[in-house]
């Protein structure tokens, strides 16, 4: 590996160190808060449950005064949303529904399935009661003053339900990141438009946009830009400007992150890296990853620049490995900035070349014994996009490994 190439860990460390948390906050409805990031600790204002309540449909009794085989008079019925108007009397029981408050004087709930009636219609309990059984105590789930959700948590459905159970309908979150996307190259034609004999249809923007949208960011599409320094300079000036360009059809042009694809390699028409370096700063631009070596990270004013390779597979891989962690950091998330990996058993021999970490497209499944196994595709060309659509994971071969055998265990990164 060339000394100028960074390992993935080195590149990720440099990338996260060079980025910042976008600390602007806003208060939004819970119905708009899925996948947004909490900007301050959320503290419980009420106990949950707010009172002792029944965990079952059954009968509330006082186990201390009950004698086995004793016939009890049913004093009344308590349904969820109601409470007993009088305390439980000696020798009596309340019929009670799940979630209903335990009446004063009761300390045990007997499941309705374990009860019957005598000839006079009185309640008979068919088991020896245990003090406190089938009762959810007040604050058993949440106590007032408890931190429910920590700052930096990305909200999911379960978090929103928890907040709603506290009577909250709003939450304070960091604002959405604005992420610009652009494809560069004279050889690219926009899908839906005509193309010349020497052009191909551009595919990276829609894929990168989908990857970014899963993170609940605002995506601004800057389209396709030709490979010339003047056009690229205008584009990046527009993207990093603190005010919108009134002559542009794109509103709110300033972006927190600018993601481009193409133009970051060493070809005669690869100007992107040079333009960024002239306008701002390039942190690094080569990583020891296959596919995806030419990835550039830089800054333009307060905008973070991520230059992806133009090759679709390489662009897909580097977006997953580096752009998503950068977004996570800038969103203020505290749940880690690296992708989930699992271990699987290899089903075929592999011979390769050490030096770069190889993210091979593969299929992961369970064998007949319930063990996780992985099978890489024969074709691993970075120009074959169907190797992504047919795969469900990346099989990771570390840079110091050149051969693997059937039965070896390897790390696998599932597609999510």
Secondary structure as the mmCIF struct_conf table of DSSP 4:
data_model
#
loop_
_struct_conf.conf_type_id
_struct_conf.id
_struct_conf.beg_label_comp_id
_struct_conf.beg_label_asym_id
_struct_conf.beg_label_seq_id
_struct_conf.end_label_comp_id
_struct_conf.end_label_asym_id
_struct_conf.end_label_seq_id
TURN_TY1_P TURN_TY1_P1 UNK A 3 UNK A 4
HELX_LH_PP_P HELX_LH_PP_P1 UNK A 5 UNK A 5
STRN STRN1 UNK A 6 UNK A 6
HELX_LH_PP_P HELX_LH_PP_P2 UNK A 7 UNK A 7
HELX_RH_AL_P HELX_RH_AL_P1 UNK A 8 UNK A 17
TURN_TY1_P TURN_TY1_P2 UNK A 18 UNK A 18
STRN STRN2 UNK A 25 UNK A 29
HELX_RH_3T_P HELX_RH_3T_P1 UNK A 30 UNK A 32
TURN_TY1_P TURN_TY1_P3 UNK A 34 UNK A 35
STRN STRN3 UNK A 37 UNK A 38
BEND BEND1 UNK A 39 UNK A 40
STRN STRN4 UNK A 42 UNK A 43
BEND BEND2 UNK A 46 UNK A 46
STRN STRN5 UNK A 48 UNK A 48
BEND BEND3 UNK A 49 UNK A 51
STRN STRN6 UNK A 53 UNK A 54
BEND BEND4 UNK A 55 UNK A 57
STRN STRN7 UNK A 58 UNK A 61
TURN_TY1_P TURN_TY1_P4 UNK A 63 UNK A 65
TURN_TY1_P TURN_TY1_P5 UNK A 68 UNK A 69
STRN STRN8 UNK A 72 UNK A 72
STRN STRN9 UNK A 73 UNK A 78
TURN_TY1_P TURN_TY1_P6 UNK A 80 UNK A 81
BEND BEND5 UNK A 85 UNK A 86
HELX_LH_PP_P HELX_LH_PP_P3 UNK A 87 UNK A 89
TURN_TY1_P TURN_TY1_P7 UNK A 90 UNK A 91
STRN STRN10 UNK A 92 UNK A 96
TURN_TY1_P TURN_TY1_P8 UNK A 98 UNK A 99
HELX_LH_PP_P HELX_LH_PP_P4 UNK A 100 UNK A 100
STRN STRN11 UNK A 101 UNK A 101
HELX_LH_PP_P HELX_LH_PP_P5 UNK A 102 UNK A 103
TURN_TY1_P TURN_TY1_P9 UNK A 104 UNK A 105
STRN STRN12 UNK A 108 UNK A 111
HELX_RH_3T_P HELX_RH_3T_P2 UNK A 112 UNK A 114
STRN STRN13 UNK A 115 UNK A 117
TURN_TY1_P TURN_TY1_P10 UNK A 119 UNK A 120
BEND BEND6 UNK A 121 UNK A 121
STRN STRN14 UNK A 123 UNK A 125
BEND BEND7 UNK A 127 UNK A 127
TURN_TY1_P TURN_TY1_P11 UNK A 131 UNK A 134
STRN STRN15 UNK A 135 UNK A 136
TURN_TY1_P TURN_TY1_P12 UNK A 138 UNK A 139
BEND BEND8 UNK A 140 UNK A 141
STRN STRN16 UNK A 142 UNK A 142
TURN_TY1_P TURN_TY1_P13 UNK A 144 UNK A 145
STRN STRN17 UNK A 147 UNK A 149
TURN_TY1_P TURN_TY1_P14 UNK A 151 UNK A 152
HELX_LH_PP_P HELX_LH_PP_P6 UNK A 153 UNK A 153
STRN STRN18 UNK A 154 UNK A 154
HELX_LH_PP_P HELX_LH_PP_P7 UNK A 155 UNK A 155
HELX_RH_AL_P HELX_RH_AL_P2 UNK A 157 UNK A 165
TURN_TY1_P TURN_TY1_P15 UNK A 166 UNK A 167
STRN STRN19 UNK A 170 UNK A 174
HELX_LH_PP_P HELX_LH_PP_P8 UNK A 175 UNK A 177
STRN STRN20 UNK A 178 UNK A 184
TURN_TY1_P TURN_TY1_P16 UNK A 186 UNK A 187
STRN STRN21 UNK A 188 UNK A 189
TURN_TY1_P TURN_TY1_P17 UNK A 191 UNK A 192
BEND BEND9 UNK A 193 UNK A 193
TURN_TY1_P TURN_TY1_P18 UNK A 197 UNK A 198
STRN STRN22 UNK A 200 UNK A 201
HELX_RH_AL_P HELX_RH_AL_P3 UNK A 204 UNK A 213
TURN_TY1_P TURN_TY1_P19 UNK A 214 UNK A 216
STRN STRN23 UNK A 218 UNK A 225
BEND BEND10 UNK A 227 UNK A 228
HELX_RH_AL_P HELX_RH_AL_P4 UNK A 229 UNK A 240
BEND BEND11 UNK A 242 UNK A 243
TURN_TY1_P TURN_TY1_P20 UNK A 246 UNK A 247
BEND BEND12 UNK A 248 UNK A 252
BEND BEND13 UNK A 256 UNK A 256
STRN STRN24 UNK A 257 UNK A 261
BEND BEND14 UNK A 262 UNK A 262
BEND BEND15 UNK A 265 UNK A 267
TURN_TY1_P TURN_TY1_P21 UNK A 268 UNK A 269
HELX_RH_AL_P HELX_RH_AL_P5 UNK A 272 UNK A 279
BEND BEND16 UNK A 280 UNK A 280
STRN STRN25 UNK A 281 UNK A 284
STRN STRN26 UNK A 287 UNK A 287
BEND BEND17 UNK A 288 UNK A 288
STRN STRN27 UNK A 289 UNK A 290
BEND BEND18 UNK A 291 UNK A 291
STRN STRN28 UNK A 296 UNK A 300
TURN_TY1_P TURN_TY1_P22 UNK A 301 UNK A 302
STRN STRN29 UNK A 303 UNK A 308
BEND BEND19 UNK A 310 UNK A 311
HELX_RH_AL_P HELX_RH_AL_P6 UNK A 312 UNK A 318
HELX_RH_PI_P HELX_RH_PI_P1 UNK A 319 UNK A 323
HELX_RH_AL_P HELX_RH_AL_P7 UNK A 324 UNK A 330
TURN_TY1_P TURN_TY1_P23 UNK A 331 UNK A 332
BEND BEND20 UNK A 335 UNK A 335
BEND BEND21 UNK A 337 UNK A 338
STRN STRN30 UNK A 342 UNK A 346
BEND BEND22 UNK A 347 UNK A 348
STRN STRN31 UNK A 350 UNK A 351
TURN_TY1_P TURN_TY1_P24 UNK A 354 UNK A 355
BEND BEND23 UNK A 356 UNK A 356
STRN STRN32 UNK A 357 UNK A 366
TURN_TY1_P TURN_TY1_P25 UNK A 368 UNK A 369
BEND BEND24 UNK A 370 UNK A 370
STRN STRN33 UNK A 372 UNK A 376
BEND BEND25 UNK A 378 UNK A 378
TURN_TY1_P TURN_TY1_P26 UNK A 382 UNK A 383
TURN_TY1_P TURN_TY1_P27 UNK A 385 UNK A 385
HELX_RH_AL_P HELX_RH_AL_P8 UNK A 386 UNK A 389
TURN_TY1_P TURN_TY1_P28 UNK A 390 UNK A 390
BEND BEND26 UNK A 392 UNK A 392
STRN STRN34 UNK A 393 UNK A 397
TURN_TY1_P TURN_TY1_P29 UNK A 399 UNK A 400
STRN STRN35 UNK A 403 UNK A 404
TURN_TY1_P TURN_TY1_P30 UNK A 406 UNK A 407
STRN STRN36 UNK A 409 UNK A 414
#
